[in-house]
Amino acid sequence: MPLYRFHLHDDLFVEDEEGLELADLEAAREQALESARELVCAHIRQFGNVNLDHYIDVADESGAILFRITFRDAFTVSG
């Protein structure tokens, strides 16, 4: 299975040095979305706000960036 790395860009840059082996690119996208949702919830609980422009870059094993998920992409606000 391919290895994907999830680099977080929020108030800090956190490089994923370990990565995760996942079945395919779609599984990596779902993992990035779930991670973004968890981070948004944790930040709101801790600070009461969130920057929707923060993001996760998903890279392959060679380090090439495959796509970006912003916190804004991770959920829908309604009401």
C-alpha positions in Angstrom: 0.0 0.0 0.0 1.2 3.5 -0.7 2.5 5.8 2.0 0.9 9.2 2.5 2.1 12.0 4.7 -0.2 14.7 6.2 1.6 18.0 6.8 -0.3 20.4 9.0 -0.2 24.2 8.3 -1.9 26.1 11.1 -0.3 28.5 13.4 2.7 26.2 13.1 4.0 23.9 10.4 4.0 20.3 11.6 5.6 17.9 9.1 4.4 14.3 9.2 7.6 12.3 9.3 5.9 8.9 9.7 3.0 8.9 7.3 0.2 6.3 6.9 -0.1 3.4 4.6 -3.5 3.7 2.9 -5.2 1.8 0.1 -5.4 4.7 -2.4 -5.7 8.5 -2.9 -9.4 8.5 -2.0 -8.5 6.9 1.4 -5.9 9.6 1.9 -8.4 12.3 1.1 -10.9 10.8 3.7 -8.1 10.6 6.3 -7.2 14.3 5.7 -10.8 15.4 6.0 -11.3 13.4 9.2 -8.0 14.9 10.6 -9.1 18.4 9.7 -12.5 17.9 11.4 -10.8 16.6 14.6 -8.4 19.6 14.6 -11.2 22.1 14.1 -13.2 20.6 16.9 -10.3 20.6 19.3 -9.3 24.2 18.5 -12.9 25.4 19.0 -13.1 23.6 22.3 -9.7 25.0 23.5 -9.9 28.5 22.1 -13.4 29.2 21.0 -12.4 30.0 17.4 -10.9 28.5 14.3 -9.0 29.8 11.2 -10.7 28.1 8.2 -7.7 28.9 6.0 -5.4 26.5 7.9 -4.8 23.3 5.9 -3.3 19.9 5.5 -1.1 19.1 2.6 -1.1 15.4 1.6 2.2 14.2 0.1 3.3 10.9 -1.3 6.3 8.9 -0.1 8.7 11.0 -2.3 7.4 14.2 -0.7 5.4 15.5 -3.7 2.3 17.3 -2.6 -0.8 15.5 -4.1 -3.5 17.8 -2.8 -4.5 20.2 0.0 -7.5 20.1 2.4 -8.3 23.4 4.1 -10.2 23.4 7.3 -13.0 25.1 5.3 -13.2 22.0 3.1 -13.8 19.7 6.0 -17.3 20.6 6.9 -20.4 22.6 6.1 -21.9 25.3 8.3 -25.6 25.8 8.1 -28.3 27.7 10.0 
